[in-house]
Amino acid sequence: MDSKRTKEQSDLSRTFVLGAWSVDGDSNQLIKAGERFVIEPKMMDVLIYLCQHIGETVSAEQLLIACWSGTFYGDAPVQKCIAGLRKKLGCNAKNPSYIETIYRRGYKIIAEVEFPTTANQVSERQSLQKWTKGSPYLGLSTFHQHHSNVYFGRTKAIVDVISQLKTSVNRANNFLLLLGKSGSGKSSLIRAGVLPFLNSHTGFSQLRVTQYHIVSPSQSIDESPIATLVHALVKLNLIHTSIELPTLISQIADDPFALKSALKDIPSEKNEEVKLEQSQQVKDYKLLVIDQFERFLLDEDLTKANKQNLVNCLTILAQCQQLLFIAILRNDFYAECLDVNGFYELKDQGKQYDLQAPTPVEITRMIRNPAIAAGLSFEYDEKTEERLDEILLAAAVKNPDALPLLEYTLDLLYQQRNRENVLLLSAYRKMGGIEGAIAQQAEKVFNELPKSVQACWDNILHALIQVDHKNKHNVTARKVPINFFKKPDEKKFIQHFLNARLFVTLIQTNTGEQRRYSTEDRGYSAQNIQFISIAHEALLQHWQRIKLWLNNNSVALHKREQLAEDCQFWLDNHKANDALLNSKQKVLDAQGLIKSKAITLNDNELAFIKRSKRYQERKKLVLSFAVIALMGFSILTWFQAKQVTKERDIALLQSQKTKAISKFLTDTLAASSPFVAQGKEVSLLDVLIDAGKKLNDPTQNTYPAHVEALLHKTLGLIYIDLGKIAPAEQHLSKGFDIYKENQLEKDEGYLGLLFNFSRLNNLKYGMDDLTIIKETIDVSKTIYGDDHKDTLGALDNLGSYYLNNKEFAQAEDIFTQVYQKRREFFGENFRHTLYSVENLGDLYYTQQDYKQAEQYYQLCYEQWLNKSGISNPYSLFCLKGLALTKLANGQYPQAENLLTQLIKAATLVYGSEHPEVLEANHYLAKLFMETTRVKFAEALFRQTLQARTVVLGGNHKDTLETKAQLTQLLNQHRTELN
């Protein structure tokens, strides 16, 4: 192998065929039989760029960035080049044969283009500024503005983002939501892509940023998001200087509209005249960027009201005339952000840009252009005819979402280059390719450490990794203050990983957060360096040592995060006793954390555990005295047994009367319930309304308290079956009030109220309330014991609660346990056993294990069909699960057939306005959308949205989901039309 021999694949791309012409980019010539034209180099760059994007419409702004590096303002140089090219190629603008103008969008090559082999997937040979500042690849670090000379491959995204900002300005709402997957390069796009153009002397596309600030979650560790926001606005000189900041922050936390009066009304600055052929005024703006927006808005310390206030503040800023506002959000947190009141409206009134994975051409530029700028080349093996850059390209194209791994691999190759600045095939193979590079390097760095330093592994990893206690699969990197690590061996460990570029230091500057790989960087004192973090979450996903550590410590980590939340609640409540750990098991778990080597607790958490333990011991002592006193009281009252027995008999007789009256009314009204009627035409509302009036009329209601409560429970149950939320809630709440006001015993009737309230919560909110569930379990155990069908039903509700919160392990444990007990006690075909089968289907469907989900739904549906027919609501629940599984698998004909069948049967059972019918309509519309039947999808989405708004309310999550789907459909359709 000859390491000196390298070939620039980009040279091949500059020799190709365009229609009847041969193009020689090296000599800037267009060649055709009997004709040969030499064109300007810049004109050749434009032609090559257009040909490399054949079939695409390339905007003038995109050409300015790609071929002029944004130096010129306006599109005059582009128009000149296009006109010159058409003249040389013999192309008429009105009847084009080579370059077509797409009105208000750009230019497109319409002639046939033939590149040799795969040369169209390579970088153009534009004039690149020389890079002399070390590696042109940033590894796991984010690109910043000073890296713009080696930031390549995102030209279209840069133009698109600037275009979206420009559109948002015209809509008087300057908010842009930038969405993308983890590791897709969202932060780098803004910092090294968009900012250099907008922050330049001339600006770009009529926008110019004179001052900017980037907010990062690490800056708000010790302050609230509102405070972070206010301090950012101060740095942008947007807050009146006469205002005291602590007072303002407090006022805004209570009333977000206080921000409006605190903002300066800054007049437009007089722009320096930029005289161009097409004179257009450049408008000056300040720019605020919130990076990792999910950590900002979804901060666990924020209440629901806090989050809504924060969104209200952001909405005010979006309407600020002199401010451009960008929020950078990971895709997987988008749905959770939509649950925050006001966020959907903020996004809807502004603009949204979804950053896609880079194309092969773009990945090629990411690989090759930095190398050209830095004077590097890629090794070519004559024997195997393998070229390192081609190998890298092939590997990256297979997984275009793994940009951090590609950058890290390239950076390692740079560190191991030879004297001739050639990146080596042997080094690439040794590190195990792109996916193996980061894991192999991390393991190597770890093994280089002395055993005493390696022993710090548990403490350091625990500090730098965060596991969501609500979803143990959600593992993220945590930023930790550097002074957290005090031991010499810990500092050696961290410095070693910093030197290997696997850890990073975070430094706050006037324009946001800066990342460095050493705590000894010149120009930054130790007190300026605020945080240490893992360089990129790709390390968490690919290093086997971390995966093993997480697996071995998952239970302890889960409990530790739960303890952190409990401790914070205690601190927020001024260390009140009733905010301490409220069970013996929780205290024992917390003491176990103290003993765990993998867990490090702070002083507040240790004090919290100590106080909780003392509190539990005091409660135990008080309980002991109470038991002794109760025993004495029992002996004393034994002598009154005869009188008590007589009174008990009277109470039992009264209870029997109560149950008899309740059963009579239940039998009378429940005959019309859809769970009994099963598709027969019934009209209940007049009967129910009349019954409710009589029950609430003191002149007609002569029932004892027990009877009255049970009648309210019965009416509430039937209203739930009919999907009528408001009257159901009214009757159930009244039933609870009667029990409370009359201090009635928590008997079977009270248990029935609890079960019905769980159903109401699921209907109203889409999930149950944990307090209600726990009380249902406790009351059922008290009345019936652990293995009664009602107790198992209450446990089922707890499993569903965990499922709704994506705590899959807890849900599966409960569902499996209940299923096994039901099969043992009641048999395979008992209706409660079938509830468990449906729940297991829901569990696997939510985890996208559609194969298992389909098996459970099919079994459940067939059993209910045999027992009760299609008109039983439980048959319909399982039919719905089966239909949605087919839809998720892309089995559209089967899914459409099942959904149509479901809607028809459910309409007969419930009525057309019932939430179950509306949900089936929503998914049928979604199926139409996915099968490109736009008109049918739009009509059904609109119909469903209108009905859900009336039945469930405009802010119900189901209503918002339909609204979001309709918006997405309309946006997609609009894009296709354009």
N, C-alpha and C positions, 0 to 999 in steps of 0.2 A: 504494500500500500504506500502510495506517495502522498504524504501529508501536505506537500507544497502544491500539489495540483488541485486547484479548485476551479469551479466554473460558476459564473454568475447566470443563473437561470433567467434573470431579468433581461439579459441580452437577447435571449431567444424570443422573448415576448415583443421585442422591438422589430422583429422581422416577421411579417404575416401578410395575409392576403385580405383585401377589402374590396369585395365586388370584383371589378375588372382590374383593380390596381394591386400592385405589390408595394408594400410599405417597408422601407428600410430606415428604422429609427436611428441607427447609429450614424448614418450619413444625412439624416433628415431629408430623404428623397421619396417621392412618389413615382413609381415606374409602371408604364403600360406600353404595349407594342408601339414603338415609334415615338414615345413621349417620355420625358424624364424631367420632373420639376424638383427643385430644391426649395423647401419651405423653412420658415423661421423655427428655431428650437422650441419656443413656447407653443407654437401652433402644433408641432409634432406631439408635445406633451398632452395637449388637449385631445388630439385625435386618438392617441393611444389610450387615454383614460376612458374616452367614450366607447372605444372598441372593447376594452376590458369589461365594460358594463353593458354589453349588447343586450338589447331587449328592455333595458331599464331607462326610465326618464331621469336624466341627470340635470339638476338645477344649476343655474348660473353661480349661486353661492357655493355649491359643492365644487364646481370647477375652480372658483377663486381660491378655495382652501387647498384643493389638491394640487393645483398647478402654479399658483402664485403665493401660496402660504398666507392668503388673506391680506397681502400687502396693499392691494388696490381696493378702493371703496367703490361700490356700485358694480354694474355688470358691463360697462362699456368695453373693457378689454376682452371680455368673453365674446361679446357681439362682434367685435372686430375679427377675432380669431375664427369664429364660426363663418363669418362672411368670406374671409380669405380662404378657408378650407373648401367651402362650397365652390368658389371660383376655380380653384386648382383641380377639384374632383369633377367639375362639370355638373354640378348639382344645382337645380333650380329651387329656390326657397318655396315657391308657390306649388310646384309639382316635384317634390324632392325624391331623389333616388338613393341618396346616401345618408344625409342628416336631416331629420325632421324636427321642426319646432313644435313643441306641445304648449299650447297657449297658457301663459302664466305659470308654467311648471318647469320648463327647461327644454332639453334637447335629447334626441334619441337616434342611435344608429339603426337604420332599417335595411341596409344592405347586408349580404352574407359575409361573415368574418371567419377566417380559417387560421388558427394559431397552430404552430407545430407542437405535437404531443399535448401536454397540459400547460402550455406556456401562458394561457389566458388566466391562470390562477397564480400569477406572480406579481411582484411589485413593479410599478412604473419607475423608470429611471429619471425621476425629477431631480432638480438640483437640491441637495440636502445640506443643511448647515453641519459643519464638522463638530463632532462630540468628543470632548477631551476630559470629561469629568468622571472617569472610571467606567463602570459597567453601564451600557445603555439599556440594560434590562433591570427592572426594579425588584425582581423576586416577588416576595409576598407583600411588598409595600405599595402604598397608593401613589400614583403619579400626581405631581404638583405642578404649579404653573411654570416653575423653572425647568421642568422636564419636558416641556412642550416640543423641543427639538427632536426628541426620541419617542414621541407619542404618535403612533401611526395606526391606521386601520379603522378609524372611527369617523372618517370624513362625513359620511352621510348622516350619522347620528348627531354630529356636531351641528350640521346645517338644520336638521330636523328640530333639535332642541331650541336653537335660536329662532327658527320659524315659529315654533309654538309659543315662545316668549313674546314674539312680535304680535301674534294673534291675540294672546291674552291681554296685552296692552290695549289693543283696539277694542276689546270687550270690557274695558274698565275693571278688570279683575286680574291682577298681575300674579296669580298663583299658578305654578306648574308643579304637578305631581310626577316625579320621575320614578317609574317602576322597573324592576328587573330582578332576576334571580341573584341569590348569593354568589359572589365571585364573578358577576357579569361585567364589572368595571364601571359601575354607576358613579362612584365617587371620582374616579380618575377622569371620566368623561367630562365632568363639570370642571374639575381643577385644572387639568392639563389640556382639555379639548376646547371647551366653551369659553372659559375665562380669558385665555390669552388673546382671543379675538375681540371679545366685548370690552376687555380692559386695556386694549391698545389705544394709541393716540387718536386714531381715526374711527375707532369702534368698528362695528360690522353690521350690515343690513339695517342701517339707520338707528341702531342701538349702541350706546356706549355706557360702560360701567365705570364710574369715577371712583367708587369706593365699594368694598365688599367685605363681608364677614361670614365665616363658616362656623356654624354651631355644631359641636359634636357632643354626644351623650356623656363622654368622659369629663367634659367641662361642668356638668351639672350634678356630679356625684354628691357634692356637699351643699347643693342648693336646689330649690324647686325649679321645674321647667319655666314657670312664670318669671322667676328671678333671672334665669339664664337668658330668657327672651328680652327682658328689659335691659340687661347689661349689654346684649348684642346691639340693641337699638341705640344705646348710649354711644357705643363705639362707632356706629354709623352716623352719629350726630343727628339723630332723629327725635331725641327727647329734649324738652325745654330744660336748660341748665339750671333754672331756678328751683326745680322740683327736687325734694329730698327722696332719694331712691328707695330707702326702706319703707317710707310712708307710701310711695307710689306702688311698690310691689304688694304691700298689704291691701291697698285699695283695689288693685286690679284682681287680686285673688278673690275678693268679695264681689266685685262688680267689674267684669272685663271691659265694660264700656268706658271705664275711667281712663283706659289707654288712649281713647280717641282724643280727649282734651289734652293729653300729655304730649301728643305728637306735634312736632313742628310743622307749620305750613310753609314748606320751603319753596320759594319760587324757582322756576326753571332757570338754571344757570345759563349765562350767555355762552353759546358754543363758539369755539374757535372756528372760523369759516373754513370749510373744507371744499374748495372749488373743484368740481368735477364736471365732466361733460353733461351729466344729468345731475343738476344740482338738487339735492334732496337734503333736508335738514336732519342732522344727527341729534337724537334726543338723549340727554344724560340721565342716568339712573344710579341709584345705589342698589346693591344686590345682597340679599340675605339668603343663605343656604342652610337648611337643617339636614345634616347628614344622619343616617340611621334613624330616620324619623320614627320608626316603630318603637325604639327605646325612649324616645322623647314623649310621644303621645300615650304609649301603653305602659308607662311607668307604674309599677305595682303599688307604689306609695300613693298614687292618685285615686281619689274616689271617683264615682261616676260623675258627680257634679263638678269636681276639679277638672276632669277631662273635657267636659262640655264648656267650661269657662275658658280652658286653653284654646279650644277650637274657635270660640267666639273671638278671642284675641287674634288668632291667625286670620280669621275672616276680616277683621278690621284692617290688619296689615295688608291683606290682599287688595284692599280698596285704596291703599295709600298711593297717591299719584306718582310719587318720586321713587318708589321702591319696586324692584323685581324680587319675587319670592319663590324659591325652589325648595321642595321637600323631597328627599331621596328615601324611598321605601322599598324594602324587600317584598317580593311577591307573596311569600307565604304568610305575611302579616296583614295583607290587604283586607281580607274578610273581617279580621278582628278590629281593624280601624273603622270599618264601615259600621260596626256596632256602636261607635261613639256618636252621640247625638250631635248633629251639625256637620260631621265630616263629609258625608255624602254630598250635602249642599255645597260645601266649600270646594270639593273636587269638581262637582258638576258645573259650577259657575266659572271655574278656572279652566285649565287645560291639563291633559294627561298625556304622557309619552311613555310607551312601553319599550324599553331597551331590549332588542332582540339579540340572540347569539350572533356572533360575527359570521359572515360568509367566508367560504374558502379564500376568495380574493383578499378579503380584509385580514384574515389570519396570516396570509402570506406576507402582507405588508408589516404586520406586527413582528414577524420573524426576521425578515430580510432588511427592511429599511433601517432599523436601528444599527444593524451590523454594518451597513454601508456608511452610515453617518460616523460610526466609531472606527472605521477602517478594518473591520473584521471580515473573515470569509469562512465558508463552511467546507469541511473536508469532503473530498470525492474519492471513492475507492474504485480504481480502474478495473480490478478483477471482478468485483461483484456489480460494478456500475451503480453503486449506491451513493447517494448524495445526502449528507446530513440534514440539510434544510428541507429536502423532500420528505425524509423520514419523519422529521418533526411536524411538517405540514400534514402528512397522512394521519399521524397519531392525534393531532389537535382537531382535525376535521371530524374524526370519529366522535369526539366529545368536545364540541365548541363551547360548552358551559364551563370547562375546566381551565379558564384563562389564568388563574393564579398558579396552577401547576405548570403551565407552559412557561410563564414568566420566570418561575423559580428554577425550572430546568435550564432555561437559557442563561440565567444568571450563574448557575453552577458551572455550566459549560464555559462561560466567560472566565470564571475563576481558575479553570483548569486548561485554558488555551495554551498553545505552544508559543515559542518565541516569535514566530511569523504571524501571530495574531489569527491563527486558524482554530476554529472550534472543532473538536475531535470526535470522530465516530467512536473511538475506543472509550473515551470518557462517558459518552452517552450510554453505551452498552453496559459499562460497569455500574452505572447508577440505576440501571433497571428501567430505563425509559421514563416517560413523563410521569406516569402514575407511581412508579417506584422511587422516583428521585427524592421527593420530600420525606417519605418514610425512611428510606435508606440513610439519607443524610442525618435525619434526626436521631436515628438509632446509633449511627457512628459517633455523632457529637456526644450523646449520652454515655457511650462506652469509653470515651476518652477521659471522662471525669474520674477522679479517685473515688474509692468506695465511700469514704466519709462524706463526700459532696453528693454522691448519688443518693445517699440516705435522706437527703432533703426532698426527694422526689414527691412524696405524699403531700407534705405541707405546701410546696410550691404549686403543685397541680391543683390541689383543692382551692387554693387562693385564686388561681387564674381561670378556673372553669366553673361555669354556672349551669346547673341542671334545673329546669323548670319543674317545681314540685307538682304542678298540675298536669304536666306531660313529660314523663321521664325521657322521651325520645328527643326532646328539644334541648340540645346541648349547645351552649354558646361560650365564646371567650369573654372573660371578665377583665376590666381594667382595674388595677390595684395601685394605690399610692405607693411610691417607691420606698417610703420610710416604713412600710409594713414589714419589710424583710430586714431583720436586724442582725441575724447570725452571720458570721464570716463565711461559713460554708454555703449558706443560701445566696449570699452576694456573689460568690465564685460561680455557683451554678447559673445564676441569671446572666452574669457577664459573659460566660462561655456561650450560652444560647443567643445572647445579643450579637456576639462576634460572628456566630454562624448564621445570623439573619433569620433565626427562627423565633426569637422574641423581638419586641420593639419597644422603644421608649416613646412616650407621648408628651409633647411640649406645647403649651398654649402660647400663641403669639397674638398680635393684634388682628390678624386675619384668620384666626382659627387654630386648628390643631396641626402640629408638624410631627412627623415620625422620624426617628433616628435609630440606628442600630448599635449605639454605644452610649454609655453614661459619661463618656469622657470627650464628647464632641466639643471642639473649640467654639467659643461664642455663647455657650450655654452653661450657666453655673448649676450646681447640684440642686439648689432650691427651685430653679426654673423647671426642671424635669419633674413632672407631677405623677406620671403613671407608668406602669409596666404592663404589657399585654402580650399574648400570643400573636405572632405577626399576621396570621390569617387562619380562619376557621377550617381551611383545607387540611391543616395539620391534624385537627380533631377527627376528620373523616378518614384519613389515610394512614395514620401512624398506629400500628398494631398495639404498641405498648400502651397508648392512651385508651384504645378500645378495651383492652384487657382490664386496665385499671378501672374504667367506668363500669364494666360488667361486675368486677369483684366488689366495688364500693357503691353500687347503684342504690341499695336500700339505705345505707348511711347518708349518702348524698341527698337523697330524696327527703329524708327526715331532717337533715341539716337545713335545707332550703325552707321547709315548713317551719322549723324552729326560728329561722331568721324573720319570717313573716310574723309569727306569733310575738316575737320579741319586739319588733317594730310597732305592732299594735299596742303592746304594753307601754312602750315609751310614748306613743302618741296619746295614750290615755293617762299620762302623768303617773305612770307606775302604779295604777290602781290595782287592788287585790283581785277584783273581778275580771281583770284582764290577764291574770296569771294562767299557767297551764291548768286546765280544769279536769284532768283525769289522772288517775294513778299511772296508767299505761304511758301517757305522754311524758310524765315526769321520769319514768324508768327509761324510756327511749332517749330522753335528753341526757340523762346520766351516762347512758351508753355512748353517746356522742363524745362526751368528755374523755372517755377512755380510748376512743378510736384514734389510731395513729394517722388515719387518712383525713381526719377532721380537725380544723383549727377554728376555735371559737374566740370571739372578741370579748372584751371585758363586760360589755352590756349583756351579752348572751349568757356569760357565766353567772352574772348577778341575777339574771332572770331565772335561770335554772335553780339557783340556790334559794331564792325567794319562793319559787313555786313549790319546791320540796318542803320548806318550812310550813307553807300555807296548807299543803296536803296533810302534813303531820298534825297541825292544829285541828283541821277538820275531822281527822280520825279520832283525836282525843275527845272533841266535843261529841262526836257520834257515840263514843263509848259511854260517856256520862248519860247521853240520851237513852241508850239501851237499858242502862241500869235503872234509870228513872221510869222507863216504860214497864220494866218488869215489876217494879214496886206498884205502879199504877194498876197493872193487870191483876195482881194479888188483891188489891183493894177493891176492885170492881167485880171480882168473881162472885161476891155475895149478892150482886144485883142481877145475876144471870137470868132469873126467871122473868124479871121485868123486861130485860133486853130481848129475850127470846120472843116475848109477846109482841114487842114493837117491831122486831125483825119480820115476824109473820105478816104483820100489817103492811110493811114496806114491800114484801115480796108479792102480796096480793095486788098492791097498787102497780108494781112493775108489770105484772101479768096483764093488767088492764091496759097499761100503756102500750105494750107490745101488740095487744089485740087490735087496738084502735089504729096504730101505725100500720099494721099488716093490712087492715081493711082498706085504708087509703092507698097504700102502696099497690095492692092488687087492682084497685079501681083505676088508678092513673097510669101505672106502669104497663098496662095492657096496650097502651098507645105508644109506648116507647119504641124507637126503631130497633132496639135490641130484642124486642119481643115481636113487634109487628112484621119485621123482615119483608119490607117491600109493599105491604098493603097501603092503600091510600088512607091517610089519617089526617085529622085536623085537630091539633091539641091546643093551640095558642089561646083560644077563647076560654077553654076549660081551665087552663093553667092560670091565666090572668085572673079569672073569677075566684079560683081557689086561693090565690095569693092575696087578693083583696079581703076575703073572709078571714084569712089567717091573721092579717095585720089589723083587722077591725076588732077592737077590744069588746065591743058589744056582742059580737058573734063568736069570738074565740073564748071558749070556756074550758079549754083543755089544760091539764096540768103541764108544768114546765117541760117534763120529759117528753110528753106527747107533742107539744108545740115544736120542740127542737127537732124531733124525728120527722115531723111533717115538712118542716123547712128543708131538711136534708133530702127528703124524697123529691120535693119540687125542684131543688137545685140539681139533683141527679138527672131528672128528665130534661131540664133545660140544657145541661151539658151534652146529653145525647143528641139534642137538636142543634147544638153548636151555637147556642145563645149565651154569650159570655156574661153580659151585664146582669140579667135577672138571675142567672145561676150564682154569680158571686154574691148578689144581694141576699138570697135565701140561705146560702151556706154561711155567710158572715153572721146572719141573724141567729142561726143555729148555734154557732160558737158563742155568741153574746149571751144567749139564754143559759148555756152551761156555766159561763163565767159569772154572770150576775146572780144566779141561784146556787152557785157553788155545788153543782151536781157532780156526782161521781163519774169518773171517766170510764163509762161502760161501753157496750157494743155499739150503742147509738153514736157516742162520741168518736169511736174508732171509724164508723162509717163516714162521719163528717170529714175526718182526716183523709181517708182514701179519696173521697170525692173532691176535696180541695187539691189533692195531688193531680187528679185528672184535669181540674180547672186550670191549674198552673201550666200544665203541658199544653192545653188548648190556647191559653192567653199569651204565654211567654215562650213556648217551645221547649221548656224544661221545668222541672220541679224545683221546689225550695228545700234546701238541705235540712232546715229546722223542722219543717213539717214531716219530712221523711223520718228523721230520727225519733220524733215524738210518736209517729205511727208505729215504728218498730217497738219502742218501749211499751206503749199501751197494749199492743197486741201480745207481746210476751207476758205482760202482767195478767191479761185476761185468759189467754189460751195456752201459753207456753211457747217454747222455741220452734217446734216442728209443725205447728198448725198452719193450714193453708193461708190464712190471713197474714201470719207472721212472715211466711215465705214470700207472700205477695208484697209486703212492705220492704223486704230485703231486695226483691226484684226492682222496686222503685229506686233503691239506693244504687243498684247496678246501673240503671238507666241514667241516673244523675252523673255517675262517673263517666259513662259513655258520652254524654252530651258535653262533658268537659274534657274529652279526649284522654282520660286517664284509663287507658285500655287494659292495663294489667289488673287494676282493681275491679274493673267492670267484668272482665273475663272470669276472675276468681269467684265473684259473687254469682254471676249467671250460671257457671258450671256447678257450683255448690248447690244452688237452689234446684237446678235441673235434676241433679242426681237424687236429691231428697224427694222431689215430686215423683220421679219414676219409681223410687223405692216404696213410697207411702201410698201413692194414688194410681200408679200404672201408666203405661205409655200413652193411652188415648184419653186420659182425663184432661179436661179443658185447661186446667192450670198448668199441666205438663206442656201443653201446646203453646201456652204463653211463653214458656222458657225456650221452646224451639224458635219461636219468632224473635225473641230477644237475642239469641245467639246469631240468627241471621242478620239482625241490625248491627251487632258487634262487628262481624266480619265484613259487612258492607261498608261500614264507616272506615275500617282499616284498609279498604280497597282489595280485600281478599274475596273477589267476586265469585270464585269457584266454590268456596265453602259456603258463602252467603246463599248462593243459588240452591245448594243442596238442602239447607235448613228451610228456606222459604218454600221450596217445592214440597218438602215433607209436611210442613205446617199447612200449606194450602190444600193439599190432597186430603189430609185428616179432617180439616174443618168442612171441606166440601162434602165428604162422606157423612159427617155428623149432622150438618145443619144446612147445607146448600149454599148457593152463591149469595143469598140475601142476608147472611149473618155478617155483622160488622167485622168479626174476627177473620172470616174468610177473606174479606176485602183488605184487611191490613196485610195479610200474607200475599195476596194477589198484587198489592202495590209494591211490596218488597221484591217480588219476582220480576215485575215490570221494570223497576228501576235498575235491577241488576243487569237485565238484558240491555237497557239503555247505556249503562256504564261500559258494557263490553262491546258497544257498537253494533249490537244485533238489532238494527233498527226495525225491520219488518215485524219480528217477534214482539219487540217492545211496543210498537204502535198498536198491534193487535191486542195486547194485554191491557194497555192504557185505555183504549177505546172501550174494551169490555168492562174495565174498572169504573170508568166514568158513567157508563150506562147503568150498571148495577148500583153504584153508590148514590146516584141521583134518585133512584127509586127508594132506596133505604133512608137516606138522609134529607133529600131535597137538594135543589141545584145550588143553593147558596151556602151549603155546609162547608167548613174548612177542609174536610177530607176531599170533597169534590173539587174545590178550588186548587188544592195541592196537585191532584191528578191533572187538572187542566194546565197548570204551570209546567209540569214535566212533559206533557204532550206538546206544548208550545216550544219547549226547549228542544224536543226531538225534531220538530219542524225546522227550527233554526239550524240544527246540526246537519240536517239533510237539505239545506239551502232552499227550503220552501218559505221564502221571506215573507210573502204576503199573508200566508196562513199563520206563520209564527207571530207576526206583528199584531194581527187581528185578535188572536187568542191571548197573547200577553196583555193587550190593552183591556180586553174583557175581564181577564183574571185580576189585573191591577185594580180596576174599578170596583170589582166585587170584594176583593180583599181589603181595600180601603174602607168600605162600608162595614164589613163584617168584623174585621180585626183591628182596624185603625191604621192611620197613615204611618205610624212609627213602629208598627209590629215588624219583627224581623222577616217574616214571610212576605209582607207587603214590600219591604225594601228590597228583598231578593228579586221579586218580580220586576220591580222598577229598574234595578241594576241590569237585569237580563235584557229588558226592553231597550235601555239606553245603549248597551253593548251591541245589540242587533242593529239599531239605527245608525250607530257610528260605523259599524262594519259595512253596512249597505251604502252609506254615504261615501266611504273610502273607495268601494268598488266602482261606484258611479263616477268618481273623480278620476 
